[in-house]
């Protein structure tokens, strides 16, 4: 399935700059397709995006994609899927701060076609100019729950009081749990927060691991998050993860503490995604290799082919990255180590390692 990331926010909030900065963090052979809408007859910045290693751009003009154009979404995604065969599709939409309709439409297409999966919904706010939510009604609160992450953009241009006022306006919605907030660094946000894992990114991780070079986060950019690296390995390398126990762990985090859990694992049967209507496609019966993507309280499993190591070492039964809010990683490190919820099936012995990355 092709992961779909939704980036929403009002005109001028800095969405395109943020997307272009995300692209710079992706592998060179990564195919990202962009679906966007503009008000009026002329696409303003699609031309800019086309020069920045984006594999395909599809535009929906003259309307809000969350309203009268949502019926065209299926056709637009299908065209991008066929023409580009992307590793990921990013939907950039201006106008509505609440993308509930769009998120529900992607989920519907996911259930009906098994071609797409909603990976995350991000709302970008221009701290310098944002006036707050015009609607704080019950309906607005329901819609706000479809926003996984709020990115505070251009906060460097204002004083501390202005930043606090904006954060207070966000809290006016009184959504429980609160929507996570992340400050950008001049339009830069770590891709590990915004993007889940897919087959192409998983291969990049494997190549990095086998070469012995670990990925280091840019400290100037990633100071707002903390990262845990988790591995679970048996002695013979032929074990399976206890997915029933893992499901209990995945139900536990609140999205204001943990932003992302993603990685690769082996299971004896296809594990169940959080949305029961989304089936985990598998190529064969028996032991399989799966990508796990947990994003802000929901998760999916995607079957991927097994890999043969060039070094002769077998892959661990589980390898996860957990991205937490600042000051939360120590709590989750202790919880993961003590809970017994990351374990091998049938009580098989395995070595669990949980490391905090600097």
Secondary structure, 3 states (H helix, E strand, C coil): CEEEEEEEECCCCCHHHHHHHHHCCCCCCCCEEEEEEECCCCCCCHHHHHCCCCCEEEEEECCCCCCCCHHHHHHHHHHHHHHHCCCEEEEEEECCCCCHHHHHHHHHHHHHHCCEEEEEEEEEEECCCCCCCCCCCHHHHHHHCCCCEEEEECHHHCCHHHHHHHHHHHHCCCCCCCCEEEECCCCCCCHHHHCCCCHHHHHHHHHHHHHCCCCCCCCCCCCCEEEEEEEEECCCCCCCECHHHHHHHHCCCCCCCEEEEEEEEEECCCCCCCCCCCCCCCCCCCCEEEEEEEECCEEEEEEECCCCCCCCCCCCCEEEEEEEECCCHHHHHHHHHHHCCCCEHHHCCCEEEEEEEC
